[in-house]
Amino acid sequence: MIKFARLAAIAAISFSFASCETADAVKDILDTSLTDEEIVDGLKSALAVGTDTSTAQLGTEDGYYADLAVKLLLPTEVQTSIETFKSKSINLGFVTVTGENLYDGYTNTALGINIPGLKSKEDELIKGINRAAESAASTAGPIFIDAITDITIEDGYDILFGGDSTAATTYLQGRTQATLFNNFEPKIDAALQAVKVGNSSVVDEYEDFITQYNAVLNTSVGIGTIGSLMGINAIATTDLSAYSTEKGLDGLFLKISEEEADIRSNPLARVNAILQKVFGQLD
């Protein structure tokens, strides 16, 4: 066990020295037998264990969909437009209709208006996007492990002892995000094409949803279109593959960071000898 006084000294040094000086000071105070190579191996092992657990968790049905912390919604521009639309209302002369009413489906025979509901379509589309992310996550393990194996970890002492419970994950994300995106997007794209919403792929259903939403905005109600009366413009389809890849990776990194924090604080989470040796220094 590291004594309280030693911990206090480490904390004081962390506030008073630059990062390289902090690392050297920590080494001196701990008088540890850990080598730099062991610390790096321990950090990489923690990331690998976190990856294995996270991809297994998110790669199952409802891994993304049932977890509000990582659940994928519609792309931001689309979601913002819909939320604005639902918050508006229009006066049709003898009746005021809210955007929420219109989005859920609205019929007015006197005005010749028949708008099919989009809410249920949105719900099914969001489920399809998450199913695609879950399918891709189940294949993400080797991509992450390759990135972890190839990464050069500098300042291992600072990452281990710096006080940030997710420092290794943050380090990995900052240095591999672009590579991981490029390697993960083809898997997301394939899943978006393969997963079905009804009889259509998620991609086709998404494009059809945007077309139907714009059609609602362009519906004439005698004194103008719904969109013009609400001050809302039609929207274009966003690159669903890029969006889903970005959000899918965010979810994976979040779960890996949670696993890293658990390894740091919970001895039972240290499932191999190198984790026990390296992270045992934090007890």
LINMOQUI-V383477 format. One record per residue. N is the residue number from 1. PHI is phi in degrees with one decimal (* if undefined). OMEGA is omega in whole degrees, 0 to 359 (* if undefined). BURIAL is 1 if it has 9 or more other ideal C-beta (glycine too) atoms within 8 Angstrom, else 0. Layout:
n=N phi=PHI omega=OMEGA burial=BURIAL
n=N phi=PHI omega=OMEGA burial=BURIAL
This chain:
n=1 phi=* omega=176 burial=0
n=2 phi=-82.0 omega=183 burial=0
n=3 phi=-67.8 omega=180 burial=0
n=4 phi=-57.9 omega=182 burial=0
n=5 phi=-62.5 omega=180 burial=0
n=6 phi=-68.3 omega=177 burial=1
n=7 phi=-63.1 omega=179 burial=1
n=8 phi=-62.5 omega=180 burial=0
n=9 phi=-65.7 omega=179 burial=1
n=10 phi=-61.6 omega=180 burial=1
n=11 phi=-62.1 omega=180 burial=1
n=12 phi=-62.9 omega=180 burial=0
n=13 phi=-64.3 omega=181 burial=1
n=14 phi=-59.5 omega=181 burial=1
n=15 phi=-84.9 omega=190 burial=0
n=16 phi=-113.4 omega=183 burial=0
n=17 phi=-122.0 omega=170 burial=0
n=18 phi=-68.6 omega=188 burial=0
n=19 phi=-58.5 omega=183 burial=0
n=20 phi=-67.6 omega=178 burial=0
n=21 phi=-68.7 omega=179 burial=1
n=22 phi=-60.4 omega=182 burial=1
n=23 phi=-59.5 omega=180 burial=1
n=24 phi=-64.7 omega=181 burial=0
n=25 phi=-65.7 omega=178 burial=1
n=26 phi=-60.4 omega=178 burial=1
n=27 phi=-55.9 omega=183 burial=1
n=28 phi=-65.4 omega=183 burial=0
n=29 phi=-68.2 omega=182 burial=1
n=30 phi=-70.7 omega=184 burial=1
n=31 phi=48.7 omega=186 burial=0
n=32 phi=-84.6 omega=177 burial=0
n=33 phi=-89.1 omega=180 burial=0
n=34 phi=-65.4 omega=172 burial=1
n=35 phi=-90.9 omega=176 burial=0
n=36 phi=-59.2 omega=181 burial=0
n=37 phi=-64.4 omega=179 burial=0
n=38 phi=-66.2 omega=179 burial=1
n=39 phi=-63.7 omega=178 burial=1
n=40 phi=-62.4 omega=178 burial=1
n=41 phi=-61.0 omega=179 burial=1
n=42 phi=-65.8 omega=179 burial=1
n=43 phi=-64.5 omega=179 burial=1
n=44 phi=-66.0 omega=178 burial=1
n=45 phi=-65.0 omega=178 burial=1
n=46 phi=-61.6 omega=179 burial=1
n=47 phi=-67.2 omega=179 burial=1
n=48 phi=-66.3 omega=178 burial=1
n=49 phi=-63.3 omega=177 burial=1
n=50 phi=-61.6 omega=178 burial=1
n=51 phi=-64.7 omega=180 burial=1
n=52 phi=-57.8 omega=181 burial=1
n=53 phi=-67.7 omega=184 burial=1
n=54 phi=-69.5 omega=180 burial=1
n=55 phi=-68.8 omega=176 burial=1
n=56 phi=-66.8 omega=181 burial=0
n=57 phi=-71.2 omega=183 burial=1
n=58 phi=-78.3 omega=182 burial=1
n=59 phi=-83.8 omega=176 burial=1
n=60 phi=-101.6 omega=179 burial=1
n=61 phi=-59.8 omega=183 burial=0
n=62 phi=74.2 omega=177 burial=0
n=63 phi=-57.0 omega=173 burial=1
n=64 phi=-87.8 omega=192 burial=1
n=65 phi=-60.6 omega=185 burial=1
n=66 phi=-93.3 omega=182 burial=0
n=67 phi=-110.5 omega=185 burial=1
n=68 phi=-62.7 omega=180 burial=0
n=69 phi=-70.4 omega=184 burial=0
n=70 phi=-126.9 omega=183 burial=1
n=71 phi=-56.1 omega=178 burial=1
n=72 phi=-86.0 omega=173 burial=1
n=73 phi=-102.3 omega=176 burial=0
n=74 phi=-72.0 omega=177 burial=1
n=75 phi=-52.1 omega=190 burial=0
n=76 phi=-53.6 omega=182 burial=0
n=77 phi=-60.9 omega=180 burial=0
n=78 phi=-68.1 omega=181 burial=1
n=79 phi=-60.6 omega=180 burial=1
n=80 phi=-63.7 omega=180 burial=0
n=81 phi=-62.1 omega=181 burial=1
n=82 phi=-65.9 omega=180 burial=1
n=83 phi=-63.3 omega=177 burial=0
n=84 phi=-64.9 omega=180 burial=1
n=85 phi=-57.5 omega=183 burial=1
n=86 phi=-70.7 omega=180 burial=1
n=87 phi=-84.5 omega=183 burial=0
n=88 phi=-90.6 omega=172 burial=1
n=89 phi=-146.6 omega=178 burial=0
n=90 phi=-132.1 omega=178 burial=1
n=91 phi=-98.4 omega=182 burial=0
n=92 phi=-97.9 omega=177 burial=1
n=93 phi=103.0 omega=180 burial=0
n=94 phi=-117.2 omega=178 burial=0
n=95 phi=-151.5 omega=175 burial=0
n=96 phi=-102.4 omega=182 burial=0
n=97 phi=-118.6 omega=178 burial=1
n=98 phi=-87.3 omega=175 burial=1
n=99 phi=-61.4 omega=178 burial=1
n=100 phi=-60.3 omega=177 burial=0
n=101 phi=-59.5 omega=183 burial=0
n=102 phi=-64.9 omega=183 burial=1
n=103 phi=-67.5 omega=179 burial=1
n=104 phi=-78.5 omega=182 burial=1
n=105 phi=115.1 omega=186 burial=1
n=106 phi=-145.8 omega=178 burial=1
n=107 phi=-130.4 omega=175 burial=0
n=108 phi=-138.6 omega=185 burial=1
n=109 phi=-65.5 omega=181 burial=0
n=110 phi=-63.1 omega=180 burial=0
n=111 phi=-97.5 omega=181 burial=0
n=112 phi=68.2 omega=182 burial=0
n=113 phi=-105.4 omega=175 burial=1
n=114 phi=-142.0 omega=184 burial=0
n=115 phi=-106.9 omega=178 burial=1
n=116 phi=-69.5 omega=181 burial=0
n=117 phi=-68.1 omega=179 burial=1
n=118 phi=-107.3 omega=185 burial=1
n=119 phi=-60.6 omega=181 burial=1
n=120 phi=-65.7 omega=178 burial=0
n=121 phi=-67.8 omega=177 burial=1
n=122 phi=-62.2 omega=181 burial=1
n=123 phi=-59.0 omega=181 burial=0
n=124 phi=-69.2 omega=179 burial=1
n=125 phi=-66.2 omega=178 burial=1
n=126 phi=-61.8 omega=177 burial=1
n=127 phi=-61.4 omega=179 burial=1
n=128 phi=-63.3 omega=178 burial=1
n=129 phi=-61.7 omega=179 burial=1
n=130 phi=-69.1 omega=177 burial=1
n=131 phi=-63.9 omega=177 burial=1
n=132 phi=-65.9 omega=178 burial=1
n=133 phi=-63.2 omega=178 burial=1
n=134 phi=-65.1 omega=178 burial=1
n=135 phi=-62.8 omega=180 burial=1
n=136 phi=-69.3 omega=181 burial=1
n=137 phi=-61.5 omega=181 burial=1
n=138 phi=-66.7 omega=179 burial=1
n=139 phi=-108.2 omega=187 burial=1
n=140 phi=-81.4 omega=185 burial=1
n=141 phi=-51.8 omega=181 burial=1
n=142 phi=-60.3 omega=179 burial=0
n=143 phi=-63.2 omega=179 burial=1
n=144 phi=-68.4 omega=181 burial=1
n=145 phi=-62.0 omega=176 burial=1
n=146 phi=-60.2 omega=180 burial=1
n=147 phi=-65.1 omega=179 burial=1
n=148 phi=-66.5 omega=181 burial=1
n=149 phi=-64.4 omega=186 burial=0
n=150 phi=-82.0 omega=187 burial=0
n=151 phi=-68.5 omega=174 burial=1
n=152 phi=-98.9 omega=182 burial=0
n=153 phi=-93.0 omega=176 burial=1
n=154 phi=-101.4 omega=178 burial=0
n=155 phi=54.8 omega=182 burial=1
n=156 phi=-56.7 omega=179 burial=1
n=157 phi=-62.8 omega=179 burial=1
n=158 phi=-63.8 omega=180 burial=1
n=159 phi=-66.5 omega=183 burial=1
n=160 phi=-74.8 omega=189 burial=1
n=161 phi=-107.3 omega=186 burial=1
n=162 phi=-73.0 omega=177 burial=1
n=163 phi=96.4 omega=178 burial=0
n=164 phi=-91.4 omega=186 burial=0
n=165 phi=-73.3 omega=179 burial=0
n=166 phi=-127.5 omega=187 burial=1
n=167 phi=-62.5 omega=181 burial=1
n=168 phi=-67.5 omega=178 burial=1
n=169 phi=-64.4 omega=178 burial=1
n=170 phi=-61.1 omega=178 burial=1
n=171 phi=-61.4 omega=179 burial=1
n=172 phi=-60.6 omega=183 burial=1
n=173 phi=-62.7 omega=182 burial=1
n=174 phi=-65.6 omega=185 burial=0
n=175 phi=-106.3 omega=183 burial=0
n=176 phi=-129.3 omega=187 burial=1
n=177 phi=-55.1 omega=183 burial=1
n=178 phi=-64.6 omega=179 burial=0
n=179 phi=-64.2 omega=179 burial=0
n=180 phi=-62.4 omega=179 burial=1
n=181 phi=-59.8 omega=182 burial=1
n=182 phi=-63.5 omega=181 burial=0
n=183 phi=-84.2 omega=184 burial=1
n=184 phi=-88.8 omega=185 burial=1
n=185 phi=-59.3 omega=178 burial=1
n=186 phi=-58.3 omega=179 burial=0
n=187 phi=-72.3 omega=176 burial=1
n=188 phi=-63.4 omega=182 burial=1
n=189 phi=-61.0 omega=179 burial=1
n=190 phi=-63.6 omega=180 burial=1
n=191 phi=-67.6 omega=178 burial=1
n=192 phi=-63.9 omega=177 burial=1
n=193 phi=-80.3 omega=186 burial=1
n=194 phi=-87.6 omega=182 burial=1
n=195 phi=-71.8 omega=185 burial=1
n=196 phi=-104.9 omega=167 burial=1
n=197 phi=-117.3 omega=191 burial=1
n=198 phi=69.4 omega=179 burial=0
n=199 phi=-104.1 omega=185 burial=0
n=200 phi=-114.3 omega=173 burial=1
n=201 phi=-70.3 omega=178 burial=1
n=202 phi=-59.2 omega=181 burial=1
n=203 phi=-62.7 omega=180 burial=1
n=204 phi=-64.7 omega=180 burial=0
n=205 phi=-65.7 omega=178 burial=1
n=206 phi=-64.1 omega=179 burial=1
n=207 phi=-63.0 omega=178 burial=1
n=208 phi=-66.2 omega=179 burial=1
n=209 phi=-62.6 omega=179 burial=1
n=210 phi=-62.0 omega=178 burial=1
n=211 phi=-60.6 omega=181 burial=0
n=212 phi=-67.8 omega=179 burial=1
n=213 phi=-63.6 omega=178 burial=1
n=214 phi=-64.1 omega=178 burial=1
n=215 phi=-64.2 omega=176 burial=0
n=216 phi=-63.5 omega=179 burial=1
n=217 phi=-61.0 omega=183 burial=1
n=218 phi=-88.5 omega=180 burial=1
n=219 phi=-68.6 omega=179 burial=1
n=220 phi=-81.3 omega=176 burial=0
n=221 phi=-120.9 omega=175 burial=1
n=222 phi=90.9 omega=182 burial=0
n=223 phi=-102.7 omega=180 burial=0
n=224 phi=148.9 omega=176 burial=0
n=225 phi=-88.3 omega=178 burial=1
n=226 phi=-59.0 omega=180 burial=1
n=227 phi=-61.9 omega=181 burial=1
n=228 phi=-67.5 omega=179 burial=0
n=229 phi=-68.7 omega=179 burial=1
n=230 phi=-92.6 omega=182 burial=1
n=231 phi=73.3 omega=182 burial=0
n=232 phi=-119.5 omega=180 burial=1
n=233 phi=-91.3 omega=174 burial=0
n=234 phi=-61.6 omega=182 burial=0
n=235 phi=-117.8 omega=177 burial=1
n=236 phi=-99.0 omega=176 burial=0
n=237 phi=-69.7 omega=176 burial=0
n=238 phi=-88.6 omega=176 burial=1
n=239 phi=-65.9 omega=186 burial=0
n=240 phi=-66.2 omega=180 burial=1
n=241 phi=-65.8 omega=180 burial=1
n=242 phi=-63.7 omega=179 burial=1
n=243 phi=-61.3 omega=183 burial=1
n=244 phi=-66.6 omega=177 burial=1
n=245 phi=-65.0 omega=180 burial=1
n=246 phi=-60.3 omega=182 burial=1
n=247 phi=-70.8 omega=177 burial=1
n=248 phi=-62.4 omega=177 burial=1
n=249 phi=-66.1 omega=178 burial=1
n=250 phi=-57.3 omega=179 burial=1
n=251 phi=-64.5 omega=179 burial=1
n=252 phi=-64.3 omega=179 burial=1
n=253 phi=-64.6 omega=178 burial=1
n=254 phi=-60.5 omega=181 burial=1
n=255 phi=-69.1 omega=177 burial=1
n=256 phi=-64.0 omega=179 burial=1
n=257 phi=-64.3 omega=178 burial=1
n=258 phi=-66.2 omega=178 burial=1
n=259 phi=-67.4 omega=177 burial=1
n=260 phi=-61.3 omega=180 burial=1
n=261 phi=-61.2 omega=179 burial=1
n=262 phi=-67.2 omega=179 burial=1
n=263 phi=-62.6 omega=180 burial=1
n=264 phi=-66.6 omega=188 burial=1
n=265 phi=-101.9 omega=188 burial=0
n=266 phi=-120.8 omega=180 burial=0
n=267 phi=-56.2 omega=181 burial=0
n=268 phi=-69.7 omega=180 burial=0
n=269 phi=-83.9 omega=180 burial=1
n=270 phi=-87.8 omega=195 burial=1
n=271 phi=-90.3 omega=176 burial=0
n=272 phi=-144.0 omega=188 burial=0
n=273 phi=-63.9 omega=183 burial=0
n=274 phi=-69.0 omega=176 burial=1
n=275 phi=-66.0 omega=180 burial=1
n=276 phi=-64.5 omega=183 burial=1
n=277 phi=-70.7 omega=185 burial=1
n=278 phi=-74.1 omega=185 burial=1
n=279 phi=-80.1 omega=172 burial=1
n=280 phi=-62.9 omega=177 burial=1
n=281 phi=-65.3 omega=182 burial=1
n=282 phi=-87.3 omega=183 burial=1
n=283 phi=-72.6 omega=* burial=0
